[in-house]
Amino acid sequence: MRRPITATYRLQLRGPQADPMGRSFGFAEAAAQVPYLRDLGVSHLYLSPIFTADPTSTHNYDVTDPTEVNPELGGVEGLRELAAAAHGAGIGLIIDIVPNHLGVENPRLNKWWWDVLKNGQDSEYEHYFDIDWHEDNGAGGKLGMPILGAPGDEDKLELREDEGELLLAYYDHVFPVAEGTCSGVDDDMQAVYDRQSYRLMYWRDGVISYRRFFSVNGLAGIRQEDPLVFEHTHRIIRQLIAEDLIDGVRVDHPDGLSDPFGYLNRLREVVGPDRWLLVEKILEVDEVLDPRLAVDGTTGYDALRELDGVFVARAAEESLSMLALQHTGSTWDEAAMTVSQQQLKREVAGEELSAEIRRLARAIRRDNFSTAGSAVSEDQLLTTITELVAAMPVYRADYLSLSRVPATIVAEMSRRFPSRRPALDLIVAALNADGEAKVRFAQVCGAVMAKGVEDTTFYRACRLVALQEVGGAPGRFGVSSAEFHLLQQERALLWPKAMTTLSTHDTKRGEDVRARIIELTERPREFFEFIHRIVAMVPAPDAATGHFLLQNLLGVWPADGQITEQLKERFRTYTIKAVREASVHTTWTDPVEPFEKAVLDWVEALFDGPVTSLITEFVGPLARGASIISLGRKLLQITGPGIPDIYQGTEFFDDSLVDPDNRRFVDYTARQQTLEILGEGVDWDDLAAEAECQEETTGAYPHLDLYGDRVKLHIVHEGLKVRQDHPEYFVGGDTEAVFAEGSADSHLIGLARGHVDIPGGEGIGVITLATRRPLRLAERGGWEATTVTLPEGQWLDRLTGRVHEATVPLAEVFALFPTALLVRNV
């Protein structure tokens, strides 16, 4: 590949219609940042979806035309100009594609979907979409769509004419009228409607005749298993590759496809052997990525869990479990998480995704060639499918590496519930027939997992909310250093080009917010007392909701206590999303306004009330410890195994919560000016000494209080430059654990990169050291006589300019920064 990948920088693109102020961040705006990103040290820009989507979309995962580069972003010419600017700076482009679904919320924006609505099974695009046309689909064999607001609302339909086209309208929703089914707007509306190929259903009836992205009605699944569909939807990707505009592809949600394995093999043929190919594959903690997949790895959710978890003070588990039990009725440990997840998956399967469960049941009956299953009632079959799907521990188990998982689940269910054996026999017979049912089962499992766990359980569990990210395992309460090092070695050996990340467009909390919450594990007793004081003075409308929201509020609370209206509004928006996702007292479909108002009033009392000063006082130590964690964790990510991605703006400290909060516009002017200051040379000793004299700074590393963003940018910049300067130590290199010696040895986490099989450590070229549990370290008097022994030779710390060799006191190594980047001084 002409442009070797050393690190990526994620950019969230959007057009002017997606912003209330008419601002945009398209290809031209991205091109304007190329000089800064080149100087920062990234090798590739990693773009959010670039194909035509709803103009109002802030994320563009609702693609409406996968054959066209989004004109809202600048079109193909704008992309060419961005590529020219990037390539001229030695930077490549990675694009994010969405093969699983297309946006159909506004049918007129999607010409394929519009044609299917108009012409039904006679449409040339009918086979593009995953539609159930069977007579028993609940819509009489028509395309059923959940549109109507009330039963019997068909009488609200009317015929309209718009730009010479006859339309069937339901309030703001419009649908096409097939040729020959209507002579004009004066025709009998009901007769015209009855002649159409679609049926508008009451949205609560659960009749949906097309596969969706999870439970999002506005995203319709497409059939990439069809060679024609694949070629049509990937034609433009072939063009971009032929023009050498892109260097790699990130695949969104491949687990939703009929055959992810086959799809990725075909996609590899399109992109070629040398371009980067990554999958957004959510792996459970004990699940490995199938090594036969034709990809370079995942997008890094697994790495995020490891990099967060190793900084958790695991001794706090029992205290935080008991605190959660008092306020929520659950310890949220591994056993409790498993029970909750399975229960919520059952609920999701029976409610939000009931249409998918019923379609699977119909496919199971069709795929059975004998009549043996006729004795199984519909209720027995649906119940057993629901229980089976809820028990599946992974997103989908039809990868060959997971072939024993379904058999194990079936065996256990058969043992525990003998009455379900006939239904299980019917289900297994259909799965073994290798037909529609097998595919549907795998797709439904992933959807139920996503909605039941990440979108619901992770908004209810609240022992330590920082661990509740996609791919996380909050029941395990952190990662030991031994587990961490084993997993880094695995990535270096098996997936050296997999992406690693700390923040994404989907993370529920940004990396620095999570670091703040992680620091609660260093203060379990103080947190216990803090929570009880807050609850006593300002009781929450619901204890569990309050416990969840308080942790998130501590994550974003300004260390100086200066609360802005912008922060208040951002947290109000987050609060509503969080309580509706939790679906305990209010939901998206049935919002309970009195409860939501009570929660918002409680949040307002926290921002401006009797406990406001208490919160600021409590946050102070957390903020200092979190800064130390953030810096060390960031450097470990950048220099660790895999290809690090820097999510837009996170080279500064960032207080983002879940989307859309984490998709805000980034102040690149401030970042570029700060990088220029760093380029002119900074005397960190002077800055540290100056900070010690300031009244507003306290504790270790006082310059973090005054120059925190500058310090984080410095660490990111130097880490990225080391990867560029010494690529031989990273992709293709090994990793080895680095340990300290002395009474504070457990507070060090370190990685050596290079070729560790060379005797005497001569093949090691880069060593990264970071501080764990910084508050406890300070309480015990610092590093004292704890040392680290370096391989033979001199080692330059790229962060400070100091040189170390042999056995060095960690107090000396960490004198200026809580992390170190040591490079062999040749």
N, C-alpha and C positions, 0 to 999 in steps of 0.2 A: 504494500500500500504506500502511495506516495507521501502521505502525511501520517507518520506513526502517531498512535494515540497514547498520550501520557496522562491527560486529565481533561475533563469536559466541564462546560459551564452551561447550565440549563437556563434558557430564556423562555418566558411566558409571553407569547405573541397575542395581540388582540387588535381588532379594527376599531375605528372611531365610534361605530354604533354601539359598541359594547361598553362604552364609558359614558356616564351621565354628563361629563364635561366635554365630550367629543375628542378626548385624547386618544392616541393610538400608540401601539408599539409593534410596528410591522417590520418588514425587511429593511426599510430605510433607517429606522431608528436602531435596529440591531447593527446595521453596518456602521453607524456612527460610533458604536462602542467597541468596534474591532481594535483600534489602537490601544485602548485601555486594557482590553482582555488579552491582547498579545503581550503587553507589558506585565500584566498580572501573572502570566505563565501558563495559561491553558492552551491545549493543542487543538481543541475542537469546540465549536458551539453546538449545543444540543437543543434543538428547537422543538417547541410544542407543536401539535399537528398543524400542517401547512396547507391542507386541502380545504376546499370550499366548505364552509359550515354556516350555520345560522349567523347572520351579521351581528346579532346581539350577544353572541356567545362570548364569555370571558375565558373559555378554556379550549374551544374548538374540537372537543372530542365528539361533538354531535355533527359529524361530517355529513353534508347533504349531497356532495358531488365529489367522489374520490378520483375523478378523472381530470380535475382542474386545480391548479394552484390558486389559493384563495385571493380573489381580487381585493378584498378588504385589507389584506396584508401587503399588497403590492403586485400580486400576480406573478406569473412565471418570469417576467422581465425583472421585477423587483428581486426575485430570488436569485436570478443570474447576477444582478449587481451586487447582492450580498455575498454570493459565492466568490465573485471576482475580488471584492474587498478583502474577504477572509483569506482566500488563497494567496493574495498578494502579501499578506502579513504572515504567511506560513501556517494558517489556521484552517482546519477542515470543518465540514458540516455533518451533523447527525440529525436525521429526521425521525419523528415519532409518527407511526402509522396506526390506524384503527381498523383492522380487518374484520372485527366481529360484528359490527353494527353500523347503521346509518341513521341520521337524524330524520325523524318523520313528524315531529311536533307540529310543524307548519307544512302540511303535505305539498303545497304549491312550490316550496323551495327544493323539493326532491323530485326531479322529473321521472325517475324510475318508479318511485312509490306512487306518484300521481297517475302514471300510466297503468299501474296495477289496479289502482282504485277504479279507474275509468273502464278498463277492459277485462278485469278479472283474470281468469285462467287463460284467456286468449292474448293477454299482454306478452310482448316479447321479453319483458323483464320479470314475468311471474316467477320463473325459476331462480331469480336472483335472491329472493327473500324466502325465509324459512316459515312458510305459511301452511296451516292445517286446513285443507279444503274438504275434509271428510264430512259426510252428512251428520255425523254425531258430534260435531265440534261445538255444539251449543248455539251456533248461529245459523243453523239450517244449511250448512255447507258453504256459507258465505264468509267473507273476511270480517270477523267480528272485532270491533274496536270499542274500547271503554270511553265513550264520549259523553253520553247523556247524563245530566245532573240529577235526574229524578226518573222513576219508572213512568212509562207512558209519555215521556217528553217528545215522542215522535211528532205530536201535534204542533210542536214549536218549530218544526222544519219549514223552510220556505225556499222557493226557487228565486234565484237572482241571475242577472246578467251582468258580467263584468268584462269589459274590453272584448265584447263579442262572444264571450264564452258563457254557456249556461252552467250555473253552479247550484248545488244543493247546500243550503246554509243552515247552521244551527248556532245562533248568536254570532260569535266571532269566528267560529269554525266553518270552513268551506270545503266542499268536496266536489269532485267532477261528476258530470252526468254523461253516461255512455251515449255514443252516437246511436240515433234511432229510437231512443227511449223517451224523448221529450221533444215537442214541437215548439215550445215557448213557455214563458213564465206564467201563462194563464192555464197551463195544463193542471190536471189533478195531481197535487203534490204527492199524495200517498201512493197513487198508481205509479208515478215516476220513481219514487223511492223503492218500491217493491221490485222494480226492474233492474236495480243496480246490483253489482257484485259484492258490495259491502253491506254490513249491517251495523248500525250504531247502537251500542248496548249501554244500559245503565251501568255506570262505572263500578258500582258495588256488587254487580252480579258475578264478577270474576270470569266473564267470558271474554277471552282474548285469543284470537286465532293465529297469532304470530309470535315467534320467539322474541323475547325482549332482552335487553341488557339488564340483568337482574330483574328488578320490578319497575324499571323506568319505561312507561308507556310510549314515550316519545323517541325511543331508540329501538329500531327493529333489526333483528338479527339477519345477517346475510349468509349465503351458502358458498363459502370459499371452497368446499369440496368439489363444486362444479368447475371443471376446467375453464369453461367460457367465462364464468363469473370471476375466477381468479385472474385470467388474462385481462379482462376489461378493467378490473379494479387496480391492477398493478401495471398497466400500460405506461402510466406517467412515471412510475418509479423506474421502469426500464429506460425511459427517456432521460431522466435525471442522471442515471448512472452512465448512459451512453455519452452524455455531455460532461461527465466527470464533475458534476456539481455537488454530489454527496459522497460521504465516506462511510456511511453506516446507517443502520435502521434499528430503531427501538420498536418492538411490537407490543401494542396495548392488548392486554387481556386475551392471550391466545387460548386460555382454558375454556372460553366460551364457544370455541369452534367445534365443528363436528369431529375433526381429526387434527389436533394440533401437531402431532408428529409429522403427518404427511404434509400439512401446510408449510411447516418450517423447512422441510426438505425442499419443497418447490421454491420457497422464498430464497433459500440459500443458493439455488441455481440462478435466480434472478440477480441477486446482489453479488454473486461470485465468491470465491474462497477467501479473498483478501480483505473484503470490507467487513466492518464490525456488525454483528447481528446479536441483539439482546432481546430477552423476553421479560415482560412483566409477569413473572411467575411467582406466586405467593407460596412459599414452602413452609410447611409446619416445622416445628423445631427439630423433630427427628427425621424429617424427610430430606432426601438428597435429590438434586437435579439429575434426571436421567442422563448419563454420560453419552448416550447415543443420539441425543438431540443435536441437530446441526446448527448449534448456536455457540456464542462465546461466553454465555452466562446469563445471569439474571440482572435486574436493574437495582439490586442491592438491599432489599428489605431485610434479608437475612443478615447482612453485614451491619445494618443499623441496630438490630437487636444485640449483636455482640458488642459493638462499640459503646452503646448505652449501658448495657448490663454490667460490663466489667468495672464501671465506676460506681455501681450501687454498693452501699455499705450493707452487706447481706446480714449482718448481725441484728439489723433492725426489723427483720421479717416478723418475728413474733409480736413485737410491740405494735407495729402497724397493722398486723392482722387483727389484734385485739381491739385496736381503735376503730378499725372498719366494722368489726362485729358490733360494737356498741352503737354505731351510728347508722348501720345499714342492715344489720341482721345477718351478715355473712363475713367470713374472714377473707373471701376471695383468694384463697390458696388454690393449689392445683386441682384438688378434688372438687372444691366449690365451683371453680371456673368450669370444669368439665360438666358438672350437673347443670349449671346455668346455661351454658352454650347449647347443650342438647335440648333443653326445654325451650329455649328461644328459637332454635332451629325448627322444632316441631311447630311452634306458633307461626313462624314465617311460612313454612310449607303449607300449613292449613289456611293461611289468610292471604298475605301478599302474593305468594307464589302458588296459590291453589290451582290456577289455570294451568301452570306447568306440570303440577302433580297429576291433574286429571288427564292431560294430554299424554303423559308418560303411561298412565294406567291403560289408556286406549291402545297405545302402541304395544304394550305388553300382551294384551289380549290378541291383537292382530298378529304378533310375531310368534305366537304359540300355534304349532301345526296340529296339535291334538286337541281333543275336547276335555282333557283331564282337568283343566282349570275351571271348567264351567260351574263347578260346585262352590267356587270361591266367590262370595258376594262382593259387590262393588265396595261396600263399606270396609270389608276385611282387606281387600286389596289396597284401597287408598290408605288405610291405617297402617298397614305393613310397609308400604312404600315410604310413608312419612317417617316411621320409626327407623327404617333402614337408612334413609338419607340423613336423618338427624344423628345417627350413630357414626357416620363416616368421618374419620379423623383428618381427612385431607380434602383439598378442593376437588380433585378428581383422581380416581384410582385406576384409570384405564391405561396409564403408562406401564410398560412392561416391568419396570423396576418396582412397581407397587402391586403386582398381580395377586399377591397373597392377602392384601388388605380386605377386599370384599368377601373373600372366602372366610376369613377370620371373623368378620362382623356377622355374616350369615350363620356361622357355626355357633357363635355365642348367643345370638337371638333365638336360634332353634332350640338350644339347650334350656334357655331361661323361659321361653314362651312356646311350649309345644303346640298351643292352639294356632300359632301362626305358620306352622310348617306347610300346610297346603298352599298358602299364599306365597311363602318363600319359594316353594318348588315352582310355582307358576312364574314368579319373577326371574328366578335363575334360569329356567328353561328359555325364557325370552332373551335374557342377556347372552346366553350361549348361542342363540340363533344368529347372532352377529348382524342384526338388522337395525331398524329404527330405535327400538327400545334401548339397546345398548348405548347408542349415541345420546338419546334423551336422558338416560340415567346419569351419565357423566356430566352433562351440561347442567342438569338440575342440582346435582350435588354442589357444584361450584357456586351457583346462585344462592342456594340456601346457606352455604357456609358464609358467603360474603355478607348477606343481609342479617343472618342470625348472630354472627360473631363480631366482625368489624363494625357493622352499622348499628348494632343494638347492644350486645354484651359489653363492648368496649366503651359504651356511654353509660353503663350502669356500674360496672366494677369500679372500685375506687380505693383499693388498698394503696396503690402507687400508680397514678394515672399516666405517669411518664412512660411506663412500660407497655401501654396499650396502643401500639401502633400496628399497622398491617404487617403480618409475619412475626409479630411478637408473641411472647409466651409469658404473660404477666403472672401466671400461677407459679412460675419458677423463681421469681424474685431475684433477678440478676444473673450474672454470669461469673463463675470463678475464673481466676487467672489461668488455671490449668485448662479449663474448657476453652477459654479464649485463644490460648496459644495453639491448641490442637486444631481449632477451626481455621485459624490463620494459615497454618501449614497446609490444611486441606485445600483452601482456596489457592494458595500459591502453586500447589502441585496439579490440581484438577481444573481450576477455572481462573488462571492468572489474568485473563482479560475481562472477567466479569466486572460489572459496574459496582462501586460501593457508594453509599450515600448516607447523609445524616438528615437531610431535609428534601422533601419533594413537593410537588403540587398537591399531593394527596395526604401528606402527614397531618395528623390531628393536632399536633403542636410542633412548632419549629424547634430546631436543635438546642438553641439557648434557653428556650422556655422549659424544655425537658431537663436540661442540666440543672436549672433552678429547682425543679420538683424533685429530681434525684437527690439533691442535697438535703431534703427532708429526712433521708435515711441516716444522715449524720446527726440529726437532732430529733430522734424519736420521742424522747421524754419532753423536750421543750414543745414539740409539735402537739403532743397529747395535751399539755397544759394550755397551749394556745387555742386549740380547737374548743376546749371546754370553756374558756373565757369568752370566746367569740359567741358560742352558742348560748351561753348564759345571758349575755348582754344583748345580742341581736339574733334571736332564734330564727332559723330558716323555716320556710313553710313546710319543708319536707327534709328530714335529717339526711337521708341518703343523697338527695339532690344537692343539699348544702355542702356535704363532705366532698362530693365530686367537684363542684364548682369552686370551692375554696382553694383546692390544690391548683387548679388552672389559674385562678386569680393571683395566687402567690407567684406563679410563673411569669406573669406579665406586669406585676406591680412595680412601679418605678422605685429604684433604690432611694432616691431623694424624696419620695413621697409626693412629687408634683403630679397631680392627677389632671389630665387634660380632658376636654369634652370629646376629643377624637378617641381617646382610649375608652372612655365610658361607652360611646356608641359602638365601638368595635366589640366590647365585651358584652353589651346587650345583645348584639346580633349573634354572638357565639352562644350566649345563654339560651336563646330561643332554639337555635339549632340543636344544642346538646340535649335539652329536655324533650324535644320532639323525637330525636333519634332514640333516646332511651325508651320512649313509648310506655312509660309507666303511668304518668298523670295527664299527659297530653300527647298528641301525635300530629303528624303532618296532615293526615286526612281528617282528623277530628280534633282540632285544637281546642283546648279548654282555656278560654281567655282569663277567667278568674285566677286559675292557678298560675298561668304565665305572668299575669300582672303582679301577683303576690311575690313571685320569684324575682321579677325585675325590681320591685320596690325594695326587696331585701338586698339585692345587689347594690342599689343606689344608697342604701343605708351603710353598706360597707365602704363605699367610695367617699361618703360624706356623712359621718355620724360618730357615735361614741367610740367605735373601735378602729377608726381610721388610723390614728396615731399608733395603736397597738400593732396593726398590720405592718406599717412602715418600720417600726422598731424590730419586728420579727424578721422582716425581709432582709435587713441589713447584712447579717452574717451569711444568709443563704446566697445573696447576690455575690458576695466576695468569693465564696466557695464555688459557686456556679461558673464564674468567670475562669477560675483556674481549671475546672473540669472541661469547659468548652474549648479552651486553648489546647490542652493536651489531647483531648479526643479528636479535635480537628486535625492535628498533626499526625496522630496515629492513622486516621483515615487516609490522609494524603500520601503517606509513605508506606502504608500497609499493603498487603496483597490485593490485587485487583486494580481497576481504573477508577480513581476518585472523581465524583461529580460534585461540583460546587453549585448549589441551587442559588438562583439569582439573588444577589444582595447579601448572602450569608458570609461574605468576606468581612462584613461588619457584624457586630452583635445585633441580633434580630429578635423581636418579641412577637412574631407572628403566631396566630392560632390556625385553626382549620380554614379551608377554603370557604369563602373567597378572600379571607383575611391574608392568606399567604400568597395571593396573586396581586398584591398592591404594586403600584409603580415604584421602581427603585430610583433612589437619588444617585445617579452615576457621576454627577458632577462632584459631589463630596468625596466619592471613592477615588475618582481620578486625581483630584487635588491632593488627597492624602497619600496616594501612591507616588505622586511627584515629590512630595516632602520626603518620603522614605528614600526615593532615588537620589536625593541630594545628600543623603547621609544623616543619620540620627545618632546622637551620643546618648545611648540608653542609660548610661551611668548618671549623666547629668539630669535626665528627665526623672529618673528614680529619686535622686537626691532632692530635686525640686519638689517632687510630689510629697516627700516626707515632711516638708515644711508647711504643707497646706493643711488647714484646719479640717477640711471636709474629707480627708483621707485617713483611714485607720487600717491596722492589721498589716499582713504581709502583702507585698507588691502594691504599694499605694498608688503607683503610676497607672494601675489598671483602672482605678476610679476616675482618673483625669484623662487618660489616653487610651481607654479600652478599645475603641474601634481601630485606633492606629496600631495597637499591639496585635489585634486579631488579623488585620490586613497584613501586617508584617510577617506573621507566622504562616498565613496562607501563601503569601507571595514567595517566601523562601522555600517552603515545602514544594510548591509547584516548580520552582526553578531547579531544585535539586533533582526532581524527576526528569526534567528536560536535560539537565547536564549529564546525568548518569542513568540513562534508560536501561543499561545492562544490569543494574542492580535490582530492577523491579520486575517487569514482565520477562519471565524466563529465569529470574533469580529465585532464591530461596528465602525463607524467613526462619528466624531463630529467636527464642525467648531470651530476654536479658533480665537478670535478677540482681538485686542488691544484697549486701551483707551488712547486718547490724540490726539494732532494735527496731528500726522503722522500715525494715525491708518490705513489708507488705504494702506500703504506700507507694511503691514504684511499680509501674507497668512499662515494660520496654520491649522493643522489637529491633532486631538486627536484620538488615537486608543485604543480599549479595549472593555469594556462592559458598554456602557453609560447609560443603564437603571438602574444601581445601584445608589441609591441616594447619593448626595454629591461628585460625581466624583471618588468614591473609586474604581470603576471598570476600570477606565482609567489607562493605563500602559505606554503609549508612546505618546509623543507630539512632532510634527515636526513643526518648525517655519522657514519661509523663507522670504527673502526680495524682494519686488516688486519695480519696477521703481527706481532703486538705484541712478541713476544720479540726478533725481529730488530731491530725499531724501537728497543727499549731498548738493544740491543747497539751500535747505531750512534750512540747519543747522543741519541735522541729526535727530536722534530720539527725541532729546530734552527731554521733560518730559513724552513721551509716554511709557505706561507700558503694561504688560500682567499679568493677574491674573491666577495663577496655582491652580489646586485642592489641597486640604489639603495634607500636607506631604512634604518630601524633594524630589527634582528632580535632578538627576545627568545628566549633559550634557556629553554624551559619546564622543563628539568631543573635549572638552577642559578639562574634569575632574572636572569642577567647579560644585558646588551644588547650586541650587536656590530653593526658597520656597516663598509662598504667592504671593504678588504683587511685580513684579520685573521690573525695568526700562529696556527697550529694548536696550538701549545703553550699559547696562551691559551684557545682554544676548549675544549681537552681537559684543562684544568688540574684539574678535579674528577672528570670522568667520561670514559671512553674513547669516548663517543658523545654526540651533541648533537642536540637537537630545536629547530630555529630556526623561529619563527613571525613573520611580518611584523607589526611593531608599528604598528598603525593609530592 
